[in-house]
Amino acid sequence: MRIKFVVISVMALALATGAAADSVSPLKVVAYYFHATVRCVTCRTIESYSGEAIRQGFPEQLKNGSIEWRPVNVQLPENRHFIRNFRLFTRSLVLVKVRNGKEQEWRNLEQVWDLVRDKGRFLKYVQDNVKSYLGDR
């Protein structure tokens, strides 16, 4: 009888914990750098600085999966849909807020082009935007 009570208690706790986890859906921020196959020095610099901003500013979030860094070649057939999805017209750094596996909103960080010659301001701009997305839990 005691074993049944323990088993039922553990099952009830597991169900309650699962229900609580479902009520607060996990948020993920995906940082995409969209590029073509052939890239100029500036495009490569934007990719490098963007990746550095993410890796240096959010190591724990990268590790736990709440942030992902994804460079994507939009000239590959399987990635062309991103051009439509995010209305891309040039190489772009786009942040996407994902909740329960569904894209909720996105932001094209267009100022990376203006800040590429000032690494410190570039890194801060990217990190501030990622923080604002993470803060909207």
Long-range contacts (C-beta under 8 A, 24 or more apart in sequence): 25-99, 25-100, 26-66, 26-99, 26-100, 27-66, 27-97, 27-98, 27-99, 27-134, 27-136, 27-137, 28-65, 28-66, 28-67, 28-68, 28-97, 28-98, 28-99, 29-61, 29-66, 29-67, 29-68, 29-95, 29-96, 29-97, 29-98, 29-130, 29-133, 29-134, 30-67, 30-68, 30-70, 30-95, 30-96, 30-98, 31-67, 31-68, 31-69, 31-70, 31-93, 31-94, 31-95, 31-96, 31-126, 31-130, 32-70, 32-71, 32-72, 32-82, 32-86, 32-92, 32-93, 32-94, 32-95, 32-96, 33-69, 33-70, 33-71, 33-72, 33-91, 33-92, 33-93, 34-72, 34-74, 34-82, 34-83, 34-86, 34-88, 34-91, 34-92, 34-93, 34-94, 35-71, 35-72, 35-73, 35-74, 35-91, 36-73, 36-74, 36-75, 36-91, 37-73, 37-75, 39-91, 42-113, 42-116, 43-91, 45-116, 46-91, 46-93, 46-112, 46-113, 46-116, 47-71, 49-112, 49-116, 49-119, 49-122, 49-123, 49-126, 50-93, 50-112, 50-126, 52-123, 53-122, 53-123, 53-126, 53-127, 53-130, 54-126, 54-130, 56-123, 57-123, 57-126, 57-127, 57-130, 57-131, 58-127, 58-130, 58-134, 61-134, 66-134, 67-130, 67-134, 93-126, 95-129, 95-130, 95-133, 97-133, 97-136, 107-133
